[in-house]
Structure formats: structure tokens, C-alpha cells
Amino acid sequence: MPEINNGLEFIDSFSLARLTLADERHKSGTGGWETYICPRCGTPHLHINHERLKFSCKICSEGGDWVDFWGFFSDGYKPAREDRMKVYFKLKRLAGKEQGCRGEKTPACKRKKAPEEESLLTSSPKNRDLVFREYLSRLTLEKKHHSLLRERGISNGSIERFFYKSVPSLIKGNRIARQMAEEGYDLKGVPGFYTEPVSIALYDYEKNGKRHNLTGIYVPIFSEEGLIEGCQIRKDDTSCGGPRYKAFSSAFQAKRYKKMGGAKWAGQVRHQVVKGTNNHHLIITEGAIKASIASLGTGAPAIGLLGIGSQGGVAETIKAMGLPEDVRIHILFDMDRTKEKPPGPQIKEAEEKLKKEIEKAGIPFKEITTWGLGSERVRKGWKQLYEVNEKVKGFDDYLLKLHKMGKLDSFRQIYFEGDEYAP
């Protein structure tokens, strides 16, 4: 790995590239991007974004962030994946980049920045629901995504009910957004949409030296009133890094979303709420799709947190659902934090925190159970299935396994339709 000599190698290479190329600039671009003569291939196809510190050269088939740019001017060196974050933060510190400021403006980095929320837009719940239903209705669900959802035990009717659709290409998504804006739909403050110019938020990633558009499934997030608050994206490919689910959000770096009319995600999108037919039970799990499967498999209403730590507002949601006082609340997080003794310490800590929050809010309930549904029989059976197949880590996986074994109906009758738990 090349040395970063006293922090000057990266700074000098970047500054030198800018100073040299500034005199040979071919043309100016938009959105912070400018086009230069590439010193490696000698063609006017080197694009640099000075605000975001990203670059790409179509001829050299190179592009990326600070780390990639440093390697681009260091004989093509590319750090190993496990070293990228270390190099990134070291370069950021040495180049004087704090709070997203440019290196040559280090004094400005010390100024206190205004809260990001001030430049973010918000929208009413009804308007967001109207926009998302119209936007999703103009999309399709690819065959591979339909098959994936069916394999998870979700029926065709439920696929339509939950508005699952495939993420479109950027060209198609932007065209639909512009058409909706022209037809009078208000996109201001709706997460995932920009208004200046009208466009959607679409992500890309690097793999095998090439940039790829993020593909996957839109997963709408419903409120207790049945309104779509926002969407997540279930990524097809996780080898690019990051979790499987990503927020469909247009709240990026302050300079960018302030200019483009980005929308606030936090506070507008909370957690998934799925209505059921048996209100004497309530399932709280992790994940929007998991909550839907849990409700479909048991008949009970369900709340899907967008992460085990994203528990804000859950107590208020339970109150708003108007459940009876004898409701049994089942906290059913995944059990894959440790392989030896599921569930792991992270899960137990999140369970205890949620229990205390519900009790503190004064919500009446008959009992609160965790991953065994309060039954040693279920706990033992679920653990055995998980030890044989680690894919049976979530309650949705457990229900699907029971369905394939022909035991789901009896399980539902005993634990969700009977008066008491089986011994």
C-alpha cells in the first residue's frame, strides 16, 4: 500500500490535478461536475465533482470517491476492501475535510453549520400517500422479484395489497416523476423525490471496476392509518456493501439537497404497520416485509421496525391502533446476532428497551413475550430449526418453514386463535 507522506500525497495529487486541468478545461458541466482533459488517456472525458469529491473517466473506465481518486493518481493502486474506510478517513483528516468542506477552505470547516433539517422539505401524510400510490401504480414488478416474493410466502393478492414494485431505471423514474409534476402532483417534501429539477433518487455502486445502478424492490412503509409514508429498497445485490434494505430518500449532503429540493426522511417515515384480523395479538419485528409475512401467517396485526434500534414512536403507534386491553404483544426479532445461544445480546438489549418503553407509556396488555412466544415448546422448536438451517433466523422464516412442513394452520390455531397457549 503506498504511503501517504505526511498527508501531502493525496492533497498534492488532487490539487495538482485541479491546477493543471483548470487551464485545459474542455467544458463546464452541471450539478457540480466539470469536464477536464484526462492526464492518463489524454481525452476530455475526466469528470470531477469538486463538491462531492467524486470522479470518473469513461475512457479509462475508472471512477469513484476520494480513495479511488487517490489510487487513480498513484499508479492505479486500489486499497483492499477492508482498508478502504481507514484510507478514506485518513485522507479526509489530512486533507482538512470536515463537515463536507473543501480542503482549501479549512477555516470554514470550523464554523458551526446550520441543522440539516432547515433545508429539508416535508409533506403531509395524505399527500405522500397520494404521490407514492400514483408513482408505484405506474411501475411494474419484474418476474424475478415476483418469484422472490412468492417464495417468501406472499400471495399475488398480498403483493398487490402492499404495492411491491421493481425499482425502475433512472431515465424511466425521472420521466414518471416529471409526468406526475406536470399533472399537478406535489412532489415537494416527498422522500425519494427532488424538485429542482424534478427527478427521483437513484443510487449506484462500484463493482469489478464499473458503476452499476442499484436494482431491487420498492417496499412501501404504511402507517397505522394505512397511508404510505415512504419506501425502502430491497437491494438485489448486497456485495456492494451496506445492509440489504436502503431508504428511498432524497436527503443527501446539505449543499446538494438544498439546491435540488430534497425531502426529509427522518420523522416522516417511521415503521411498517400491518393491520390484521386478530387484534388480541400484536407482533413487533424487524423489517417491513417481515412484518407483512408475520401478519399474513398469523392473522395478527404487526409492526415492522426499520432496525432493532429504530424504536422511536412505537408506543404512540400501538396506542393509535386501538388494540384491546388483553392484547398479547410478541417481540420477535431475528436470532442471528450470535450462533451459540440465540438470541444474542444485541437482541436481548433491544427487547428489554422496547418492553420498558411500552410499559412506561402505560399501554394495557396481557403479557409481553419474546422470540419463543412465551412457550417453551415454540422456543425449542424454533431453535432446533435455526441450528439445522441458519436461514430460519426470523419469525417470517419460521412461519414459512412451518408452512412447508404443513404445520402452519395448527400452529396458528394453537398460538393465535386459541384462548391459551399449548403446554
Secondary structure, 3 states (H helix, E strand, C coil): CCCCHHHHHHHHHHHHHHHHHHCCCCEECCCCEEEECCCCCCCCCEEEECCCCEEEECCCCEEECHHHHHHHCCCCCCCCHHHHHHHHHHHHHHCCCCCCCCHHHHHHHCCCCCCHHHHCECCCHHHHHHHHHHHHHCCCCCHHHHHHHHHCCCCHHHHHHCCCEECCCHHHHHHHHHHHHHCCCCCCCCCCEEECCEEECCCEEEECCEEEECCEEEEEEECCCCCEEEEEEEECCCCCCCCCEEECCCCCCHHHHHHHCCECCECCECCEEECCCCCCEEEEEECHHHHHHHHHHHCCCEEEECCCCCCCCHHHHHHHHCCCCCCEEEEECCCCCCCCCCCCHHHHHHHHHHHHHHHHCCCCCCEEECCCCCCHHHHHHHHHHHHHCCCCCCHHHHHHHHHHCCCHHHHHHHHHHCCCCCC
